[in-house]
Amino acid sequence: MTYQRRFTSRSFTRRVEARPEDRLPSITGADAIMEHQGDLVVSPEGDIAITTGSDLIIKGLIRRLGTPPSGYRRYVQTANGLQRLDSSYADELYDYLSSPLTKMSAAQMRAALRKAADLDGRVSIIDVQASKYEYASSRITLTITYRVKSSSELSTLNLTV
Amino acid sequence: MFTPREISSIQQSYFAALAEVDSAVNDIAQGSFAYTIARANAAVVASQDIALRDLSNSAYLSRARGSQLDEWAATFRLKRAGASPSTGYVLAISNDKELVFLPSDTILTDLKTGVQVRMDRTGTVEVNDYTEVVIPVRTVRLGSTTRLPAGTELFSPRYPSVAFTVGYTRSVSGEYCGSLEGGTDTESDGDFRRRISDALTTAGSSSETRLKILLEENELVNRAYVNTKVAGIVEIWVDSLNILTQSQLLELEAYINPYTAAGTIVSIGSLQRKYVDVGVFVRPFASADLDRLSDQLASTIKYLFNSLTIGETFSPLVIQSSLAPLARDVRVISPTSEVVPQPYELVSYRAIDLTFSTQS
């Protein structure tokens, strides 16, 4: 198995590069890289591509924010009855996608996004900003500024809804 | 008693196993690859844990449920009482001058509770307008909720002119007498368990099987061997995880005392083991997988020992004949002769040594 780092999301920009020691698997562990469609990425050597360090944390945050409510939730039969697992792992921002946008939407979406991002304990959310609702394009752009705790690396993530 | 594990505990075991094999994928944060696989694995293991708990419970009368309890009861030729319908009578009178003929499949309904009754007789019933006819009925459905008090009015859409009322007669003051009664539910696990327990404690309860079951229900006892040496004298040897003290043996004696017939002398002692070392020389077949073969041989030998009862002689020839089909050649090196235990001893293995020779 070989290691490979690769960025698959086009929606974030990096301002400060993490130091190499911050990317050690011992800090964050290692995870297989998954595309947005859930496909695994194959490395040039033919192994499953692996991500570690700050990259892994950033991908984890993007994955969380890309998960609709109930998208990751599962029900499991246990000795104490049906148990609901991981219902908090979701982004309530999705609830607004099928609703008409109003002037209040931007503030509500910002709060929803902040709530989802705050649940990832590996990053500190510095700020969440939402652009004004543009009637012409029916779009709102949300920007999250966060810091990866293990490396103090500052990043921003832009989402257009 | 087996307690199913929590989902999180199973997941943690999975993560620990990943760490042990130095897995390249070891991020266990929510949403990660390893976490997701661990969660799916935990769901499967959780269902197996439930099955294990049920299996474990089925071994004990106090914890068996449903069909497991039915199997327990079958040992004592007892059956769970099924649900039954309510039965009784209905008085019918017509409001029309003309005679009404009710066929035997007529169904009457209590419009308040929805309970339905069917006529419990063959042939038609003739109803007139001057005297009430008594018709035996039984409820269509079973259970205690089918009971209806005397005086309940019933209705048939096919015969709206006939007044049906629960009861078999009227008192001098004109009140209806005779309810629809007898409807019972299926016997619950709790009631059934009590009845089985009662059957265990009543007459003839000193039978060996019953005492063995009772003792093995006790947490101190792993296995019990009950032997009626002569009429009135019962000898019991119990096997437990630890050697029982004298006071624990007395405690067990007091525990089964109410279940033994009056005048019976019961003697309880700790079972003792006579250990033997088993050595077997094996020449496997050319294509044999040695790991798998050794597992097979060891489990066969263990089974042979576990099948022994107290005081039973163990012969090495049994090992020889049981293992022979599994390899090209099998020779029992130890024990070299029959192992004859004392009447209070159980022959057990201390170690099993298997020696393989692949040379032809």
Interface residues (C-beta under 8 A of the other chain):
Chain A: M1 Y3 P25 T28 G29 A30 D31 A32 M34 I48 I50 L56 G60 R63 R64 T67 Y72 R74 V76 Q77 T78 A79 Q83 L85 D86 Y89 D120 R122
Chain B: T3 P4 E6 I7 A24 V25 N26 D27 I28 A29 Q30 G31 S32 F33 A34 R39 A42 A43 A46 S47 D49 I50 R53
